[in-house]
């Protein structure tokens, strides 16, 4: 006999930043009663109120979106269960735009193009008889002032906002129920996507631990000491330029920040290249002494302009933690989203997702902690085996290196097999994997048919849904009257569609794994500090590091069992898990 579902409690939280005061209202959506009202609380007082409520009722928290998730994280709450209206909206309706007005319009089947906008009051304003105290207009849309934050002005408005969340939830749940006939995994995806939104807020508040001294040492090794002023910074940049331009006749005539001028400079040295990509220049190091300094300059320029002292000052806040050596600690914080709106990947700003390898030695755990780092292995082809139901590909996935048995089956080198499999998922039909691709169609027809079906549907402008139920929009205006342009657009849609069906499912699998890790690690006093593509970086107390590593691996086994679609073959998922002292120690 299954346990009854937890009660659904809608919460709306308003913060008076200047007064450092918080107000919150919690509504039991089943009974309609106000379950908690807390006004003019300090952050500690409100945190205690909400923690007590969570312990007493064990609810599934319901909220509008990222703002409330951030408030919960800032108050130190880690909800085990939630329903994030914005996350569910993106899942059910596609795209990335998920502001309250759009969520409301979609839930009530209103034309998003008719959503009212806030307008300044002037002589040309049109007066209407809408009561500003009412959140819903006569046309059914949310009042734009309420949607922009006026709901937080008074406790009665905060309560009304929580009740409106209950209204939207009921409509989202009804649509989800209709869709589960074709996508039985949708209910599970809704729960994991919502909790992933909470995780994104926790990552944003908690940040990535940084050793500030090491960070400055790394930056300095590329661009020199911290400049005293703009003139000092420009002088240092000019000196770096000269290390390259001194190898070229009339070098001062060239701007290294212009690709076209770099091509002209190389032509002056007798080197003709179609572009100045690093991989191309690396092949020419022996041809002229300017190439190696140019490559070194590029790395230094990227550090200086994107990950230099200015980046450090803007995004890394000093931490209260201290090192025994007296070194300085910091926390790198950026904005996080639980979904990019297309395939559903988690995204982050402030360099969290594209930090150069040279800076990774500066990413170190807080004192008394270690990192557990885990990276999913060959996740995309394993996902393809599961979502397509291809038994042969699932058999190959039993191996730690699944490309090896695929290569044996196709009678090609491993690297050729890898290129062919990845090319099939990305819609690449030319190059070294083209012949092997035909072998894939012969040996793994079920998986290839799955990709081709998504390709055809997307080319025809038909929206797709991942195995977990995420809507991937493919429809849109066509290039009327231009047959060549439309064929090109259709082909691009096809490639995107076939890839999104795999990438989207992989994102759903990753988030389910991450949330199980979040739960297990939390019991050990640890937390996730970074989610990067298919990699998780966890910080745990040093004396629980082995339990932390085991928890990460156990969570993967559980995620595979929970995520696998009904009737799909069991696919082996693998991860490279290690305990490390700094991020750069990961192999």
Buried (B, 14 or more C-beta within 10 A) or exposed (E): EEEEEEBBBBBBBBBEEEEEBBBBBBBBBEEEEBBBBBBEBEBEBBBBBBBEBBEEBEBBBBBBBBBBBBBBBBBBBBBBBBBBBBBBBBBBBBBEBBBBBBBBBBBBEBEEEEBBEEEEEEEEEEEEEBEEEEBBBEEEBBBBBBBBEBBBEBBEBBBBBBBBBBBBBEBBBEBBEEBBEEBBBBBBBBBBBBBBBBBBBBBBBBBBBBBBBBBBEBBBEBBBEBBEEEEEBEBBBEEBBBEBBEBBEEBEEBBBEEEEBBBEBBEBBEBEBEEBEEEEBEEBEEEBEBBBBBBBBBEBBBBBEEBBBEBBEEBBBEBEBEEEEEEBBBBBBBBBBBBBBBBBBBBBBBBBBEBBEBBBBBBBBBEEBBBBBBBBBBBBBBBBBBBBBBEBBBBBBEBEBBBBBBBEBBEBEBEBBBBBBBBBBBBBEEEEBBEBBBBBBEBBBBBBEBBBBBBBBBBEBEBBBBBBBBBBBBEEEEEEEEEEEBEEBBBEBBBBBBBBBBBBBBBBBBBBBBBBBBBBBBEBEBBBBBBBEBBBBBBBBEEBBEBBBBBBBBBBEBBBEBBBBEEBBEBBBBBEBBBBEBBBBBE
